[in-house]
Amino acid sequence: MVKFQTGIGSISLSPVVFTTLVGDAATSCFGVKGMAMRSVTDGLVHLLKRESMHKGVYVKYNEDSSISIELHIVIDEGVNIPALAGSIISEVRYKVEDSTGVKVKSVDIYVDSLSKD
């Protein structure tokens, strides 16, 4: 949890705030089908529904008050992966830093599956 001290009190940001912002930013990029999660039971990658897309995002809190983000995605087949990754990183970093004021140290993207749909 990230905590800010202000002149009139404190603000605490739940991890869900970050995972929701990241999931929303990533899925808004052209070519991203959705967030992904590998099932423990069958080992298969599953496309997450909108209400549970935060499960494909992992946030690590760093000692310097920044965060590091890992996200797992499913992308459309035929998309330029390096260009898409650059777009996602920029969008995620901007949305999180603009909305929360918390510095994003790194964004690691894992393409877990390609979708033909």
Secondary structure, DSSP 8 states (H G I E B T S, - for coil): -EEEEETTEEEEE-HHHHHHHHHHHHHTSTTEEEEEEE-TTT--EEE--GGGGGGGEEEEE-TTS-EEEEEEEEEETT--HHHHHHHHHHHHHHHHHHHH---EEEEEEEEEEEE--
